[in-house]
Each structure stands twice: as C-alpha cells, then as structure tokens.
Amino acid sequence: MQTEELSYAIITPYSMRKSRTGGMVGRLISRTGLDLVGGRMFAPSRELAKRYSETIVTEADPRHRATQELIREYVLKNFTGNVHGQRPRVLLLVFRGPDAVEKMHRTVGHIVHERTSGETIRDTFGDYITDDSGKVTYFEPGVLTAFERREVERDLKLWSEFSDRDGGVLDQVITYPADAKIEKTLVLIKPDNFKFPNLRPGGVIEVFSRSGLHIIGFKVHRMSVGQAEKFYGPVLPVLEQKLGPVSGRENWESIIEFMAGRKPSECPPEKRNAGGTEKSIAIVYQGVDAVSKIRDVLGPTDPAKAPPGSIRREFGQTIMINAAHASDSAENAKREMAIVQIDENNFKPLIENFYRRQ
C-alpha cells in the first residue's frame, strides 16, 4: 500500500480577484484524484510573504530556476499591500493521497513562456509574456505549489505557523463605500459533490462567482450529528406540520444522515458531537446584498423548478440532494456560521497531526 502524502495549492490574489477559483478547484480535485482535506483563506502579512518567498528558489535547471525567481518576486510584490481597495487574499488548499506531490506537480505544471497548450492549470490560468528581446513583460503563475515532498512539508508548516494570525474569515480586508449594505452569507457545498474526485465542487463555486461577491472564508467541514440537528432544527416543525409527526421526523432524520452520515436516532450519545463521515465545504461570501445575490444564483429547493444556469438546476438531483445550501437571511447566516464553527482553525491541527505521525 502506497504511503499517503500531503500536497498543496495556493490560489493567487489575482486569480481570486478574477473569480478563477472555481475552475481551479475543479481541476485540482478532478485531475489529481486526491482528497481535498483542508483549506483556509489568508491575507498574508509581510513576514509570511517574505519567509515563504525565501523557500521558493530550489531548482538547478536554469530555465525552471529563472521561473522560480520570477515567482519569488511575484510573492513579494503581490501577496501584501493594497490593490483597488483590497488587501490580497489567497486560498490555500491541502490535498491528501498516494503520490500526492507528483500528482499535484503534473496537474499544476511548470510555467514557461513557450507553452500555450492548456494541458496544466498554469497553461490555462498562468501567463508568462516576453517581448522580442526575451524580457518578461507580464507574469502571473495562477497557482503556487511545491514539487518535492520535503518542500511541501516545510511550506505547510510555515503557513500553519501563521494560520491563526494571517488566516480565517477575512471580513476586514476589503474596503467598501461607507453607505453600502454589506452582508456576509454562508454557502455549504453539500456531500453529494464529493462521492468521488470530480469537477462538481469547483463547478458550484464557478457558478456562484456570477454573484460578483468576494470569498472571504473557506473551510473543509465534516458536520457532526449534533451540528446537523442544530443547523436543520428549524426545518423539523415545518416537515412535521406538512407530513405529520412520524413522516416529518423521518424525512428530517434523512437530511441529518445526508449531511452528517448518521441519523440522530441511530447515533450513540458519545458520538453525537464527533465529526461526521460526510464532507462539505463551507464558504463565506461578502458584499453588497450578499444573501439575496447568492440565493438568486442558488435557485429554489426543487431542482426541477430551478431556472437554467442556477446551481440547483445545473447540479441538483432531488429536493434533498440539491448540491448546495445558502443562508436565507443575514441573521440565519450568522447562526449557521456559528454552528459550523466557521472561525475554527482546523487547518493547523491537520498539518501538525499529519507530520507528527510521519
């Protein structure tokens, strides 16, 4: 049996601002075939950017070394400061599986100005443009990663060190007009999107980009039965009134099982608050009228009634298996974020526990 490894991908500030996140996430999951086990938003400090930049240049091959030097300068220039009223945001994703580092290498690819084929993520989303003399006039790597196992461990430990101070829900990094109605809202990309490595999670994020909102929080989450009971608590009386006490509760328990992997009636008390078996992604979006904009893109609960181009029409199957959840009010968004502990740093223990076992 092959030993499992961790690998990572950092979606750059420019890619975040251009809403390329969904396309990149979809390719990273589907083309590597790896398990997405962690993710965290960062607004890197100068110290983090400097220390990360110092790790980048490692290649002996002159061509690849020259590219790494460009990446180092890119990090120093673009990971801090202020661009159009925004501090730079990056999304760091962690993947796990056999041969994870090499699979990530093949998927992300090198970036050289001769390649325009689209085989790798950098072929599609990166730019390396030179003039006739060979001078670089524009450089955008799209995604950053490391191609050696020891380098991955070093980098993940570095970002873990800064994950409390520089990471989390970045609700103070974007400047809005003083009179703007700014809201935060929660999206859950549901477990039906993670049955096997595929494009769907990225596709859902891609469609949500139509809202024009900013991603400021990201968490890979396994909802416990207890969390699911609280999250969907308001649904129980509605179902009981509509279907009757017995059938209503059975349907409600099926929702809990879908989200957490186990029905409340079948869950021992000591396991009620343990992480569930089903994976979701929790994303926080911020912007003007965020709740209504996300709900418009999501579409109605029943995929059959959802309009073309909506999340649930594109990705939903049934009223329960409908791809994603979105908060229906700013108040509920706050309640739901508290239940899924969106502020929890589960990135740091993921890294520490994995390498402690090595």
C-alpha positions in Angstrom: 0.0 0.0 0.0 1.4 3.4 -1.0 2.2 5.9 1.7 -0.2 8.9 1.8 1.3 12.3 1.3 0.1 15.9 1.6 0.3 18.4 -1.2 -1.0 21.9 -1.5 -2.1 24.6 -3.9 -2.2 28.3 -3.3 -4.7 30.2 -5.5 -3.0 33.6 -6.1 -4.5 37.0 -5.3 -5.1 37.8 -8.9 -6.9 34.5 -9.5 -9.1 35.2 -6.5 -9.9 38.8 -7.8 -10.7 37.4 -11.2 -13.0 34.7 -9.8 -11.0 31.9 -11.3 -11.2 29.9 -8.0 -14.0 27.5 -9.1 -12.2 26.5 -12.3 -9.0 25.9 -10.5 -10.6 24.0 -7.6 -12.5 21.7 -10.1 -9.3 20.9 -12.0 -7.2 20.4 -8.8 -9.7 17.8 -7.5 -10.6 16.0 -10.7 -7.2 15.9 -12.3 -5.2 14.9 -9.3 -7.8 12.4 -8.0 -6.7 13.4 -4.5 -8.8 14.0 -1.4 -9.3 17.7 -0.5 -8.8 17.6 3.2 -8.3 21.2 4.2 -8.5 24.8 3.1 -8.0 28.3 4.6 -8.2 31.9 3.4 -5.1 34.0 4.2 -4.3 37.7 3.9 -0.6 37.3 4.2 1.5 39.6 6.4 4.8 40.9 5.1 6.6 38.5 7.4 4.7 35.5 6.0 5.2 36.6 2.4 8.9 37.2 3.0 9.5 33.9 4.7 7.5 32.0 2.0 9.4 33.8 -0.8 12.7 32.6 0.7 11.7 29.0 0.2 10.8 29.2 -3.5 14.1 29.1 -5.5 15.3 25.5 -5.4 15.8 24.3 -9.0 19.2 23.6 -10.6 17.8 23.7 -14.1 18.4 27.3 -15.3 15.1 27.6 -17.1 13.0 26.5 -14.1 15.2 28.4 -11.7 14.6 31.6 -13.6 10.8 30.9 -13.3 11.2 30.3 -9.6 13.0 33.7 -9.3 10.0 35.3 -11.0 7.6 33.5 -8.6 9.7 34.7 -5.6 9.4 38.3 -6.8 5.7 37.8 -7.6 5.1 36.7 -4.0 7.0 39.7 -2.5 5.1 42.2 -4.8 1.6 40.7 -4.9 0.9 38.9 -1.5 0.9 42.2 0.5 -0.1 45.8 0.1 -3.4 47.1 -1.3 -5.0 46.6 -4.8 -8.1 48.6 -5.7 -9.2 48.8 -2.0 -8.4 45.2 -1.2 -5.7 43.5 0.7 -4.5 40.5 -1.2 -6.4 37.3 -0.4 -5.1 33.8 -1.2 -6.8 30.4 -0.7 -4.5 27.6 0.4 -5.9 24.1 -0.3 -4.5 20.9 1.2 -4.8 17.5 -0.6 -4.0 14.0 0.7 -3.4 10.7 -1.1 -0.8 8.4 -2.5 1.9 10.1 -4.6 0.1 13.4 -3.8 3.2 15.6 -4.5 3.8 14.3 -8.0 0.1 14.3 -8.9 0.0 18.0 -7.9 3.2 18.6 -9.9 1.6 17.1 -13.1 -1.7 19.0 -12.6 -0.3 22.4 -11.8 2.7 22.2 -14.2 5.6 24.5 -14.8 5.1 27.9 -16.3 7.3 28.7 -19.3 6.6 31.2 -22.0 6.7 28.7 -24.8 3.7 26.7 -23.6 0.2 27.6 -24.6 -1.4 24.2 -24.8 -3.8 24.2 -21.8 -2.6 20.8 -20.5 -2.0 22.1 -17.0 -3.6 24.6 -14.7 -0.7 27.0 -15.4 -1.1 26.5 -19.1 -4.7 27.8 -18.8 -4.6 30.3 -16.0 -1.0 31.4 -15.9 0.8 34.0 -18.1 4.5 34.3 -18.9 4.8 37.0 -21.6 8.0 38.3 -23.0 9.0 40.9 -25.6 11.1 40.2 -28.7 14.3 40.6 -26.7 13.2 37.9 -24.2 12.5 40.4 -21.4 9.5 39.4 -19.2 6.7 42.0 -19.6 3.9 40.1 -17.7 4.0 37.2 -15.2 1.1 35.5 -13.4 1.6 32.0 -12.1 -2.1 31.4 -11.2 -1.4 28.7 -8.6 1.6 28.1 -6.4 2.8 24.8 -5.0 6.0 22.8 -4.3 7.2 19.8 -6.2 9.3 18.0 -3.6 7.9 16.2 -0.5 10.2 17.9 1.9 9.5 21.3 0.4 5.7 20.6 0.8 6.2 19.8 4.5 8.3 22.9 5.1 5.8 25.2 3.4 2.7 23.7 5.1 4.4 24.0 8.5 5.2 27.7 7.7 1.6 28.5 6.6 0.3 26.6 9.7 2.5 28.8 11.9 0.8 31.9 10.5 -2.7 30.4 10.2 -4.2 32.0 13.3 -2.7 35.4 12.7 -3.0 35.8 9.0 -5.8 33.3 8.2 -9.5 32.8 8.8 -12.6 34.8 7.8 -11.2 37.9 6.1 -14.1 40.3 6.8 -11.8 43.3 7.3 -9.6 43.2 4.2 -11.9 44.7 1.5 -12.9 48.3 1.6 -16.5 49.2 0.6 -18.3 52.6 0.2 -19.5 53.9 3.6 -23.2 53.7 2.6 -23.1 50.2 1.1 -25.3 47.4 2.5 -22.5 44.9 3.2 -23.5 41.4 4.2 -21.8 38.1 4.9 -23.6 34.8 3.9 -22.8 31.1 4.2 -22.7 28.6 1.4 -22.4 24.8 2.0 -21.3 22.7 -0.9 -23.0 19.5 0.1 -21.8 15.9 0.4 -23.3 14.8 -2.9 -20.5 16.7 -4.7 -17.8 14.6 -3.0 -18.7 11.0 -3.8 -15.5 10.7 -5.9 -13.0 13.3 -7.2 -14.8 15.3 -9.8 -15.3 18.8 -11.2 -18.6 19.4 -9.4 -17.3 21.3 -6.3 -15.4 23.7 -8.5 -18.3 23.9 -10.8 -20.6 25.1 -8.0 -18.0 27.7 -6.9 -17.7 28.8 -10.6 -21.5 29.4 -10.9 -21.6 31.3 -7.6 -18.9 33.6 -9.0 -21.8 35.1 -11.1 -22.9 36.9 -7.9 -19.9 39.2 -8.1 -19.2 38.7 -4.4 -15.9 38.0 -2.6 -14.9 34.7 -1.0 -13.6 35.7 2.5 -13.8 32.3 4.3 -13.3 28.7 3.4 -13.4 25.5 5.5 -13.5 21.8 4.7 -16.0 20.6 7.2 -17.4 17.3 8.4 -20.7 18.1 10.1 -21.4 16.2 13.3 -24.9 14.8 14.0 -25.2 17.4 16.8 -24.3 20.3 14.4 -26.7 19.0 11.8 -29.6 18.8 14.3 -29.0 22.5 15.2 -28.4 23.6 11.6 -31.6 22.0 10.4 -33.6 22.4 13.6 -36.0 25.0 12.1 -36.9 22.5 9.4 -38.3 19.9 11.7 -41.6 21.6 12.7 -42.2 22.6 9.1 -41.9 18.9 8.0 -43.9 17.6 10.9 -46.7 20.1 10.1 -46.6 19.2 6.4 -46.1 15.5 6.6 -47.3 14.6 10.1 -45.2 13.8 13.2 -43.9 10.4 12.1 -43.2 11.0 8.4 -41.9 14.5 9.1 -39.3 13.4 11.6 -38.2 10.5 9.3 -37.6 13.0 6.5 -35.8 15.3 8.8 -33.6 12.5 10.1 -32.8 11.6 6.4 -31.5 15.2 6.0 -29.3 14.8 9.0 -28.0 11.5 7.7 -27.2 13.0 4.3 -25.2 15.8 5.9 -23.5 14.0 8.8 -23.6 10.3 7.8 -25.8 9.1 10.5 -29.4 9.5 11.7 -29.9 11.1 15.2 -32.0 8.1 16.3 -29.0 5.8 15.4 -26.3 7.9 16.9 -24.9 7.0 20.3 -24.7 10.0 22.6 -20.9 9.8 22.9 -20.6 10.2 19.1 -23.2 13.0 18.7 -20.6 15.8 18.6 -17.9 13.9 16.8 -17.1 14.9 13.2 -19.3 13.1 10.7 -18.4 10.8 7.8 -19.7 13.2 5.1 -17.6 16.1 3.7 -18.9 19.6 2.9 -17.2 22.8 2.0 -18.3 25.9 4.0 -17.6 29.2 2.1 -18.3 32.7 3.4 -19.2 35.3 0.7 -19.1 39.1 1.4 -20.5 42.0 -0.5 -23.5 44.3 -1.2 -26.8 42.3 -0.6 -24.8 39.1 -0.4 -27.7 37.0 0.9 -30.1 37.7 -1.9 -27.4 37.6 -4.6 -26.3 34.1 -3.5 -29.9 32.9 -3.2 -30.7 34.1 -6.7 -27.8 32.1 -8.1 -28.6 29.0 -6.0 -32.2 28.6 -7.2 -35.2 27.1 -5.5 -35.0 23.9 -3.3 -36.5 21.7 -6.0 -34.0 21.3 -8.9 -36.9 20.6 -11.3 -38.3 24.1 -10.7 -34.9 25.9 -10.7 -34.1 28.1 -13.7 -31.3 27.3 -16.2 -27.9 28.5 -15.1 -28.7 28.2 -11.4 -26.7 25.9 -9.0 -29.6 23.5 -8.3 -30.6 23.2 -12.0 -27.1 22.5 -13.0 -26.0 20.2 -10.2 -29.1 19.2 -8.1 -30.9 15.9 -8.3 -33.7 16.0 -5.8 -35.2 18.3 -3.1 -32.6 16.9 -0.6 -29.7 16.1 -3.0 -29.6 19.6 -4.4 -25.8 20.5 -4.4 -25.6 23.4 -2.1 -27.2 25.3 0.8 -27.2 29.1 1.2 -28.4 31.2 4.2 -31.8 32.8 3.6 -31.1 35.9 5.8 -28.2 37.7 7.4 -29.4 36.6 10.8 -29.5 32.9 9.7 -26.1 33.3 8.1 -24.7 34.4 11.5 -26.5 31.5 13.3 -25.3 28.9 10.7 -21.7 30.1 10.7 -21.6 29.7 14.5 -22.9 26.1 14.2 -20.3 25.0 11.6 -17.7 27.0 13.6 -16.5 28.8 10.5 -13.9 30.7 12.6 -12.3 27.4 13.8 -8.8 26.8 12.6 -8.9 23.1 11.6 -6.0 23.8 9.1 -3.3 23.9 11.8 -4.1 20.6 13.6 -4.5 18.9 10.2 -0.9 19.8 9.3 0.5 19.2 12.8 -1.2 15.8 13.2 -0.2 14.5 9.8 3.5 15.2 10.2 3.6 14.1 13.8 2.7 10.6 12.6 5.4 10.6 10.0 
